[in-house]
């Protein structure tokens, strides 16, 4: 009699152990290590770069400034186009990362030129070259 009860109980325990071990590898996020939050980073646009899509997408036209918006305007003049641009990243980006970000814009913008002309993304402006 004892053998008849023990076998189903052991089978149930084994089944639960298998279910828990499989669910541990189901690809769910670990709450102890949440994704890194997005932080605003700042880039300065080259003095002589043009005001068009291709120029904005060229990483050579951008210089990384860090996570602090410059308190003084690094550009001077009529302030027609972007000089310092703000963009969100989870890790420290390079100018190439910014160029890629501008190429693959989120649905809220239609491309690099639109993003770079949006007043909420521009922190300082400069004169046209």
C-alpha positions, 0 to 999 in steps of 0.5 A, a space after each residue: 500500500 505504501 508503495 502505491 502512494 509513494 510512486 505517484 507522489 514522487 512522479 508529481 514532485 519530479 514533474 514539478 521539478 521539471 516544470 520549474 527548471 524549464 521555466 527558469 530558462 524561458 528567456 524572461 528578464 531577470 528582475 535583479 538586473 533590469 535594463 539600463 535606463 536611457 541617458 541623454 548624451 550630447 554631440 556637437 555638429 561640425 562647423 563646416 558641415 551642410 544642413 542635409 540628411 547625408 551630412 547629418 548621417 555622417 559620423 565624421 560631422 559629430 563630436 561626442 561631448 558627454 552627458 552634460 549639456 554645455 552651459 555656454 553655447 560652443 557656436 556663434 552667429 545667426 543660430 540657424 542650424 543644429 550645433 549641439 544635439 541631444 540623443 538618448 543612449 543606454 551606454 556611452 555612444 560614439 559619433 558612429 552610434 549617433 549616425 546609426 541612431 539618426 539613420 534608424 529614427 524612431 517613429 516620432 521622426 522621419 529621419 536624421 534631418 527631421 530629428 536634427 531640426 526638431 527644437 526639442 532635440 537641439 540644445 544650441 544652434 549655429 549659423 549655416 556654413 
